Amino acid sequence: MKKLIAFVLALVCVLGLVGCVHQTPERTKTIESDLKTYYELSDGTWECNEHIYKYRLEIKGTMPNSAASSTFVYLSNIENISFEQAWKAAGLSSNMADYFAVEDAVLVEMKTD
């Protein structure tokens, strides 16, 4: 009886460990833009350059003194990025504090309308 109980406990432990194995989401869609290639993953997240991001943000607006509107597409772990933050971080600011750390956000597309 003790052997049966020990076997059942060992089996429960092994099955518990197998259930905890991290499943890597699969790439379901590949997007090749002019700036970067990035991927939509099966769990709804996004991947670019081996970094995983929660959000894909399309940020639209018009820059100061511009005749046309612009759209910046960021993969981001920040839920909201303002248009001003987006255009500055796209390479249009001389202040390094305006740029995102790669683990926070990455610019993947940029369009002018």
Phi and psi restraints in degrees (value plus and minus 20) as a CYANA .aco file:
   2 LYS   PHI     -83.6   -43.6
   2 LYS   PSI     -56.4   -16.4
   3 LYS   PHI     -86.5   -46.5
   3 LYS   PSI     -58.5   -18.5
   4 LEU   PHI     -85.0   -45.0
   4 LEU   PSI     -63.2   -23.2
   5 ILE   PHI     -84.4   -44.4
   5 ILE   PSI     -63.2   -23.2
   6 ALA   PHI     -83.4   -43.4
   6 ALA   PSI     -60.7   -20.7
   7 PHE   PHI     -83.8   -43.8
   7 PHE   PSI     -65.3   -25.3
   8 VAL   PHI     -82.8   -42.8
   8 VAL   PSI     -63.2   -23.2
   9 LEU   PHI     -83.3   -43.3
   9 LEU   PSI     -61.9   -21.9
  10 ALA   PHI     -84.4   -44.4
  10 ALA   PSI     -61.3   -21.3
  11 LEU   PHI     -82.8   -42.8
  11 LEU   PSI     -62.6   -22.6
  12 VAL   PHI     -82.1   -42.1
  12 VAL   PSI     -62.9   -22.9
  13 CYS   PHI     -82.6   -42.6
  13 CYS   PSI     -64.3   -24.3
  14 VAL   PHI     -84.5   -44.5
  14 VAL   PSI     -65.4   -25.4
  15 LEU   PHI     -84.8   -44.8
  15 LEU   PSI     -54.7   -14.7
  16 GLY   PHI     -84.6   -44.6
  16 GLY   PSI     -59.9   -19.9
  17 LEU   PHI     -89.0   -49.0
  17 LEU   PSI     -58.7   -18.7
  18 VAL   PHI     -84.1   -44.1
  18 VAL   PSI     -57.9   -17.9
  19 GLY   PHI     -88.6   -48.6
  19 GLY   PSI     -39.4     0.6
  20 CYS   PHI    -112.1   -72.1
  20 CYS   PSI     -21.8    18.2
  21 VAL   PHI     -85.9   -45.9
  21 VAL   PSI     109.8   149.8
  22 HIS   PHI     -92.8   -52.8
  22 HIS   PSI     105.1   145.1
  23 GLN   PHI    -112.7   -72.7
  23 GLN   PSI     103.3   143.3
  24 THR   PHI     -99.6   -59.6
  24 THR   PSI     106.1   146.1
  25 PRO   PHI     -85.8   -45.8
  25 PRO   PSI     129.1   169.1
  26 GLU   PHI    -108.3   -68.3
  26 GLU   PSI     132.2   172.2
  27 ARG   PHI     -96.0   -56.0
  27 ARG   PSI     102.3   142.3
  28 THR   PHI    -125.7   -85.7
  28 THR   PSI     -40.2    -0.2
  29 LYS   PHI    -169.8  -129.8
  29 LYS   PSI     117.1   157.1
  30 THR   PHI    -130.8   -90.8
  30 THR   PSI     109.3   149.3
  31 ILE   PHI    -137.6   -97.6
  31 ILE   PSI      99.4   139.4
  32 GLU   PHI    -128.1   -88.1
  32 GLU   PSI      83.4   123.4
  33 SER   PHI    -120.9   -80.9
  33 SER   PSI     158.5   198.5
  34 ASP   PHI     -87.2   -47.2
  34 ASP   PSI     -46.6    -6.6
  35 LEU   PHI    -112.8   -72.8
  35 LEU   PSI     -69.4   -29.4
  36 LYS   PHI    -168.4  -128.4
  36 LYS   PSI     135.9   175.9
  37 THR   PHI    -116.7   -76.7
  37 THR   PSI     112.5   152.5
  38 TYR   PHI    -161.6  -121.6
  38 TYR   PSI     150.0   190.0
  39 TYR   PHI    -154.1  -114.1
  39 TYR   PSI     121.0   161.0
  40 GLU   PHI    -109.7   -69.7
  40 GLU   PSI     115.7   155.7
  41 LEU   PHI    -124.5   -84.5
  41 LEU   PSI     139.1   179.1
  42 SER   PHI     -82.6   -42.6
  42 SER   PSI     -40.3    -0.3
  43 ASP   PHI    -114.6   -74.6
  43 ASP   PSI     -11.0    29.0
  44 GLY   PHI      70.0   110.0
  44 GLY   PSI     -19.5    20.5
  45 THR   PHI    -112.5   -72.5
  45 THR   PSI     159.4   199.4
  46 TRP   PHI    -150.0  -110.0
  46 TRP   PSI     128.4   168.4
  47 GLU   PHI    -147.5  -107.5
  47 GLU   PSI     117.9   157.9
  48 CYS   PHI    -171.3  -131.3
  48 CYS   PSI     107.8   147.8
  49 ASN   PHI      30.8    70.8
  49 ASN   PSI      25.3    65.3
  50 GLU   PHI      46.6    86.6
  50 GLU   PSI      -5.1    34.9
  51 HIS   PHI    -129.2   -89.2
  51 HIS   PSI     123.7   163.7
  52 ILE   PHI    -126.0   -86.0
  52 ILE   PSI     115.4   155.4
  53 TYR   PHI    -146.6  -106.6
  53 TYR   PSI     126.1   166.1
  54 LYS   PHI     -98.2   -58.2
  54 LYS   PSI     -52.0   -12.0
  55 TYR   PHI    -146.6  -106.6
  55 TYR   PSI     130.9   170.9
  56 ARG   PHI    -138.5   -98.5
  56 ARG   PSI      93.9   133.9
  57 LEU   PHI    -130.2   -90.2
  57 LEU   PSI     107.9   147.9
  58 GLU   PHI    -123.1   -83.1
  58 GLU   PSI      92.9   132.9
  59 ILE   PHI    -132.5   -92.5
  59 ILE   PSI      95.7   135.7
  60 LYS   PHI    -133.7   -93.7
  60 LYS   PSI     127.2   167.2
  61 GLY   PHI     152.8   192.8
  61 GLY   PSI    -193.4  -153.4
  62 THR   PHI    -142.5  -102.5
  62 THR   PSI     106.2   146.2
  63 MET   PHI     -91.9   -51.9
  63 MET   PSI     135.6   175.6
  64 PRO   PHI     -75.5   -35.5
  64 PRO   PSI     115.9   155.9
  65 ASN   PHI      43.0    83.0
  65 ASN   PSI       4.2    44.2
  66 SER   PHI    -126.2   -86.2
  66 SER   PSI     123.2   163.2
  67 ALA   PHI    -106.5   -66.5
  67 ALA   PSI     -42.1    -2.1
  68 ALA   PHI    -137.3   -97.3
  68 ALA   PSI     134.6   174.6
  69 SER   PHI    -105.9   -65.9
  69 SER   PSI     138.9   178.9
  70 SER   PHI    -148.3  -108.3
  70 SER   PSI     132.6   172.6
  71 THR   PHI    -145.5  -105.5
  71 THR   PSI     107.7   147.7
  72 PHE   PHI    -133.9   -93.9
  72 PHE   PSI     109.1   149.1
  73 VAL   PHI    -129.0   -89.0
  73 VAL   PSI      99.3   139.3
  74 TYR   PHI    -137.2   -97.2
  74 TYR   PSI     120.8   160.8
  75 LEU   PHI    -112.2   -72.2
  75 LEU   PSI     114.5   154.5
  76 SER   PHI    -170.0  -130.0
  76 SER   PSI     131.1   171.1
  77 ASN   PHI    -122.3   -82.3
  77 ASN   PSI     -15.6    24.4
  78 ILE   PHI    -121.1   -81.1
  78 ILE   PSI     106.8   146.8
  79 GLU   PHI     -87.6   -47.6
  79 GLU   PSI     -56.8   -16.8
  80 ASN   PHI    -150.0  -110.0
  80 ASN   PSI     111.0   151.0
  81 ILE   PHI    -146.2  -106.2
  81 ILE   PSI     107.0   147.0
  82 SER   PHI     -93.2   -53.2
  82 SER   PSI     141.2   181.2
  83 PHE   PHI     -81.9   -41.9
  83 PHE   PSI     -59.5   -19.5
  84 GLU   PHI     -82.1   -42.1
  84 GLU   PSI     -63.4   -23.4
  85 GLN   PHI     -81.9   -41.9
  85 GLN   PSI     -61.7   -21.7
  86 ALA   PHI     -82.1   -42.1
  86 ALA   PSI     -69.8   -29.8
  87 TRP   PHI     -91.7   -51.7
  87 TRP   PSI     -54.3   -14.3
  88 LYS   PHI     -85.4   -45.4
  88 LYS   PSI     -64.0   -24.0
  89 ALA   PHI     -93.4   -53.4
  89 ALA   PSI     -31.6     8.4
  90 ALA   PHI     -97.7   -57.7
  90 ALA   PSI     -17.4    22.6
  91 GLY   PHI      91.2   131.2
  91 GLY   PSI     -11.2    28.8
  92 LEU   PHI    -122.6   -82.6
  92 LEU   PSI     -11.8    28.2
  93 SER   PHI    -136.7   -96.7
  93 SER   PSI     123.8   163.8
  94 SER   PHI    -111.8   -71.8
  94 SER   PSI     -23.1    16.9
  95 ASN   PHI    -115.4   -75.4
  95 ASN   PSI      95.4   135.4
  96 MET   PHI     -83.0   -43.0
  96 MET   PSI     -41.2    -1.2
  97 ALA   PHI     -87.8   -47.8
  97 ALA   PSI     -36.9     3.1
  98 ASP   PHI    -101.8   -61.8
  98 ASP   PSI     -28.4    11.6
  99 TYR   PHI    -113.5   -73.5
  99 TYR   PSI     134.9   174.9
 100 PHE   PHI    -112.0   -72.0
 100 PHE   PSI     125.1   165.1
 101 ALA   PHI     -88.6   -48.6
 101 ALA   PSI     126.6   166.6
 102 VAL   PHI     -79.4   -39.4
 102 VAL   PSI     -49.4    -9.4
 103 GLU   PHI     -97.5   -57.5
 103 GLU   PSI     -34.2     5.8
 104 ASP   PHI    -112.6   -72.6
 104 ASP   PSI     -63.9   -23.9
 105 ALA   PHI    -185.7  -145.7
 105 ALA   PSI     132.4   172.4
 106 VAL   PHI    -160.9  -120.9
 106 VAL   PSI     115.1   155.1
 107 LEU   PHI     -98.2   -58.2
 107 LEU   PSI     104.7   144.7
 108 VAL   PHI    -135.7   -95.7
 108 VAL   PSI     -40.8    -0.8
 109 GLU   PHI    -168.8  -128.8
 109 GLU   PSI     130.4   170.4
 110 MET   PHI    -166.8  -126.8
 110 MET   PSI     107.7   147.7
 111 LYS   PHI    -153.8  -113.8
 111 LYS   PSI     128.0   168.0
 112 THR   PHI    -137.6   -97.6
 112 THR   PSI     112.1   152.1
